[in-house]
Amino acid sequence: MSDRWVEAWLSAPRFQRYLKISSGDRERALALYEWNVETSQVLMHDIAHFEVALRNVYDAVISDNWPHKTHWLLHPQSPVVMPIWRNTAGSQGIKRHTDVNIQTRNKVKTAIKRSGSHQASPGKVIAELSFGFWRHLTTKAMEKPMWVPYLHEAFPSGTDRADIDKDIKIVNDLRNRIAHHESLLTGALDPAEAHKSLMHCLELIAPQVHAYVAAKSKVETALKAKP
């Protein structure tokens, strides 16, 4: 019986990635694809727990130090909506004065709109914001507006912003690959290392949550089960 239905299902280019890894063994290639799906699911389980912990810890430390009555996500002078101007390289190497906060500001506006606009509660807005939004808060552009006055308090004393940003970026990149059903076997991103980055950050911001996730996680088992 022909198994060409696999290409019709996955598409020939997608299945070819797994065929290449399995040296043309179609049965192993399909097993690798199934492993990829199952491993992606258990990784997303841990990423989801990390994302919720991260956004709630960030919200708590910012809110505790925010000088206004209006929530920091809803205030017009919030660092996440105010312009942040930087010189960036444009076409032909010409530097441009660019507001690097445009995407973050638009994400907040969209989240507020989805949460009921003027009736939006902070909790609903937080829930509407993507992981990419929270990842942006530790970038170099956000060091003075967010890290120094607020977010450094979410981590142990002496924690380097750049190190945290690197770890969170890796987790966000992994999340995006999984969300787009991409292979964990190709590319520069190592899922095992990305998971270590996740667990490292989680231990810094929420040790008890880290212990819980470590006890429940099936990632290590899944990674070892690769065909």
N, C-alpha and C positions, 0 to 999 in steps of 0.2 A: 504493500500500500504506500502510495506516495506521501511524503511529508512536506510537500511544497506549500501546504497551507500555512506553514510557519512563517515563510516570507510574506505571504499575503496578510498575515496577522500583524507581524512586527515591522514589516517592510524589509526589503533585501539589504539596504545599507545598515540598518540597525542590527539585524541578525549577523551580518558579515563581521561586525566587531567581535562577536562571540565566537564565530567560526575561526577567525584569525587566531584568537587566544587558544582555542582548542585544536589547532592544527588541522582544521577541516572535519573534525569529528562532530557530526551533527547532533548526536545524542548528548554528548558532553556540552556542546554549545547551548543547547536548550536547557540543560541542567544548570549551567552557569547563569543563564538569564533568570531562571526561577530563583536561584540563590541570590541574585542581584536584587530582585523584587523583595524577597523575604528579609534580606539584610537591610535594605532601605527602610522597611517598615519598622524594624527594631531601632534603627538609628533615629528615625523621626520620633519615636516614642521618647527617647532621651532628650532629643533636641526640643521637643514640645515642653517638657518639664523645665529645661534650662531657660527657654524663652520666657515662660511665665515667671520664673524666679527672678530673672534679670530685670524684666520690666517693672516688677513690683518693688524690688530693692532700689532700683533707680528712682522710681517715683517717690519712695519713702525718703531717701536722702535728699532729693531735690526739694520736696515739700517741706521737710524739716528746716531747711535753710532759706526757703523762698520768702522774700520780704513783703509780699503782697497778699491780700486776702483772696484774690482771684487765683484759682489754680494755675500753676505754671504753664500748663498746656493751653489754657484759655486766655492768658494774659497777652496783650498786644506787644509788650516789651520782652516776651520770653526769648531766650537765646535760640530756641528752635524755630522762631519765625522772623526774628530780626535779620536784616542783611549782614552777611559776613563777606567782606570784599578781599579778594586775593588776586595777585597777578598770576595768570595762567598762560601757558604756551598755546598759541593759536596756530593757524595755518602758516606755513613758511617761517615758523619760529618767532612770529610776532607776538609779544606779550599783550594780554588783554586784562583789563580790570574786570573781574568776574565775581558775581555774588554766588559763592559756593553753597549757600544755604537754600537755594531755590527749591530743590527736590524735597528737602526736609519740610520746608514751609508748606509746600503743596500737599504733602502727605498729611500734615496736621489739619489743613483746611478740609481735605477730603474726609478725614476721620470725623471731624466735627460735624460736617454736613450729614454724614451717614448716621450720626448719633443723635440727630434732632436739631442741629444748628443751635439756635439760642437756648434751647432746652437741654442741650447736651450735658451729660454728667461726666466728670473726669474719668470715672470707671469705664464708661462706655467708649469714650475716646481712646483710652489706653488699649482696650480690647480690639479696637479697629486698626491700630497701628501695626505695621508689619515688622518682622524681625529686622529687616534692613534699616528701618528707622532707628531702632535702638542701637544697632551696630554703628551707625553714623555718629553717635554721641561721643565715641572715644577716638574719633579721627583727629589728626593733627590740627585741622581747622577749628575743632571744638575744644582744644586744650584750655584756652583762656576763658571762653564763654561757659563751658560746662565742667571740664575736669577739675580745674583748680578750685572754683568756688563750691562745687557740689559733688561730683561723682567720685572723687578720690576717697571720700568717706565711705563708699560702699566696699572698699578694699582695705586690707591690712596696711598699716603705715609703711611707706617706702615703696609701695607698688608702682611700677613704671607704666605710665599710660600706654606707651608704644607697645609694650609687651602684651597688655590686655587687648589692645586694638588688634594686634596680629592674631591672637587666639580667637577673638570673636569674629573676625573676618573669615578665618578658616571655617568656623562653624557655619557662618552664613553662606559661604560658598558651597559647602556640603549640602546644606538645606536646599539651596537653589538647584543643585544637580539632581537631588532626589525628587524635588517637586516637578522637574521637567522629565522625569523618568530616564535620566541619563545613566550610563554605566559607571559603576564604582571601580571598574577594573582598568579604565583608560584615563589618561590625563595625569597631571602632576599631583592631584589631590589624593592623599592617602587617607582612606576612611578611618583606619585605626589611629593615626596621628591626630586627625580632626576630632575624634572622640576623646582622645587624651586631653586635647585643648579644652574641649567642653567641660570635662570633669575637673580639670585644673581650675578653670574660672568659677565653676559652680562651688567648689570647695572654698574658694576665697570669699564669695559673697554670701553663701548660705550653707555652712558646714552640715547642718542637720538634713537639709534637702539632698546634699551630696551623698550622705550616708544612705539615705532612702533610695535614691536613684541607683547607686552602686549595688545595693542589695537586690533591686528589681531588674536591673539591666540584663538584656540577653544579647548584647552586642558582641561580647567576646566569644560566646558560644557560636553565634552566627558566623563570625569571621573565620573561625576554625573549621567550620563545616563546608568551606568552599570546595566544590567538586574538583 
